[in-house]
Amino acid sequence: MIFLTVGTQFPFDRLVRTVDCLAGAFQIGQDIVAQIGNTRYVPQHFSHHCQSMEKTIFDQTIQQASAVIGHAGMGTILLALEYNKPLLVLPRLAKYGEVVNDHQVSIAQKFSELGHLIAAEHENELALKIQQLETFVPKPRENQAEAVSTRIKTFLDNLV
């Protein structure tokens, strides 16, 4: 089962619609369980979908999933990494009213470069990226508390 999650702050019809269409065209070989947020689009090809989930159900669903597809929100990314789940993200874009600014583009690019996830830049890439997701093994995220501490200290020192 693949878990599709889009968060709850803004609609992300573009991602929900594209994954639903791919599922309907049999381009996804697994059931889709989805947390679709406040969307106007009603999926036709998911085994289950809901607007939101309680945190415990959300976490259980990620744990049970073979992979996760979602927006490039930090909560989704960190949870997928915590459970060592292959993750494919499509960043929300401001030009479609999916988010206030395009910060998710940078997040997706950086975490992809680090080997933690697969990033699609456009929804027309999702079919190919979903195929890659089947064999993708995310690189574990290492704690870099010392490096973060040093960067904060340098920043604060430069303020003075």
C-alpha positions in Angstrom: 0.0 0.0 0.0 1.2 3.5 -0.9 0.2 6.3 1.4 -0.5 9.7 -0.2 -0.5 12.6 2.1 -0.9 16.3 1.3 -1.1 18.0 4.7 -4.1 20.0 5.8 -3.2 23.7 5.3 -3.9 24.2 1.6 -5.7 22.2 -1.1 -3.3 20.2 -3.3 -5.7 19.0 -6.0 -2.9 18.8 -8.6 -1.2 16.0 -6.7 -4.4 14.2 -5.6 -5.8 14.3 -9.2 -2.6 13.1 -10.8 -2.1 10.2 -8.5 -5.7 9.2 -8.8 -5.5 9.3 -12.6 -2.3 7.2 -12.6 -4.1 4.7 -10.3 -7.0 4.6 -12.6 -4.7 3.9 -15.6 -3.1 1.0 -13.7 0.2 2.8 -13.6 0.5 2.2 -9.8 0.6 -1.4 -8.8 -0.5 -1.0 -5.2 -3.5 0.3 -3.3 -3.5 3.9 -2.4 -4.6 5.1 1.0 -4.8 8.9 1.1 -5.1 11.9 3.4 -6.2 14.4 0.8 -6.8 17.6 2.9 -9.3 20.2 2.0 -9.7 19.4 -1.7 -12.4 20.0 -4.2 -11.3 16.9 -6.2 -12.9 13.5 -5.2 -10.6 10.5 -5.9 -12.1 7.6 -7.8 -9.3 5.0 -7.7 -8.0 5.0 -4.1 -8.8 2.1 -1.7 -9.4 4.7 1.0 -9.2 8.5 1.3 -10.1 11.0 4.0 -9.6 14.7 4.5 -7.6 14.4 7.7 -6.4 11.7 10.1 -5.7 11.6 13.8 -2.0 11.6 14.5 -1.9 8.0 15.8 -3.8 6.8 12.7 -1.5 8.9 10.4 1.6 7.4 12.0 0.2 3.9 11.8 -0.6 4.4 8.1 2.9 5.5 7.3 4.4 2.6 9.2 2.2 0.1 7.2 2.9 1.7 3.9 5.5 0.4 1.5 6.1 4.0 0.3 4.8 7.5 0.7 3.9 10.1 -1.8 3.3 13.7 -0.6 4.0 17.4 -0.7 7.4 18.6 0.3 6.4 19.6 3.8 8.9 19.1 6.6 6.6 17.0 8.7 6.0 14.5 6.0 9.6 14.3 5.1 10.8 13.8 8.7 8.2 11.2 9.4 9.0 9.2 6.3 12.7 9.4 7.2 11.9 8.3 10.8 10.2 5.2 9.6 12.7 4.7 6.7 10.0 4.9 4.1 10.7 5.6 0.4 9.2 9.1 -0.2 8.3 10.8 -3.5 7.4 14.5 -3.2 5.9 17.0 -5.5 6.4 20.5 -4.1 3.4 22.8 -3.8 3.7 25.9 -5.9 2.5 29.5 -5.2 1.5 30.1 -8.8 -1.3 27.5 -8.3 -2.4 28.9 -4.9 -1.1 25.7 -3.2 1.1 27.5 -0.8 2.2 31.1 0.0 5.7 30.9 -1.5 7.8 28.3 -3.2 9.8 27.2 -0.2 8.9 23.5 -0.8 10.9 23.6 -4.1 14.1 24.2 -2.2 13.3 21.7 0.5 12.6 19.0 -2.1 15.8 19.7 -4.1 18.0 19.7 -1.0 16.6 16.5 0.5 16.7 14.8 -2.9 20.4 15.8 -3.3 21.1 14.2 0.1 19.5 11.0 -1.1 16.6 11.1 1.4 13.7 11.2 -1.1 12.7 11.4 -4.8 11.5 14.8 -6.0 9.3 15.5 -9.0 9.4 19.0 -10.3 6.2 18.7 -12.3 3.2 16.4 -12.0 3.9 14.9 -15.5 7.0 13.3 -14.0 5.0 11.3 -11.3 4.5 8.1 -13.4 8.2 7.7 -13.9 9.1 8.7 -10.4 6.6 6.3 -8.9 8.4 3.5 -10.8 11.7 4.7 -9.2 10.0 4.7 -5.8 9.6 0.9 -6.0 13.3 0.3 -5.6 14.4 3.5 -3.9 16.1 3.2 -0.5 16.3 6.5 1.4 19.6 7.4 2.9 19.2 7.8 6.6 19.3 11.3 8.0 22.2 11.8 10.4 22.0 14.0 13.5 24.2 17.1 12.9 23.5 18.9 16.2 27.1 20.1 16.5 27.1 21.6 13.0 23.8 23.3 13.6 25.1 24.7 16.9 28.2 26.1 15.2 26.2 27.7 12.5 23.9 29.4 15.0 26.8 30.6 17.1 28.4 32.0 13.9 25.2 33.8 13.0 24.8 35.2 16.5 28.4 36.3 16.7 27.9 38.2 13.4 24.9 40.1 14.8 27.0 41.7 17.5 
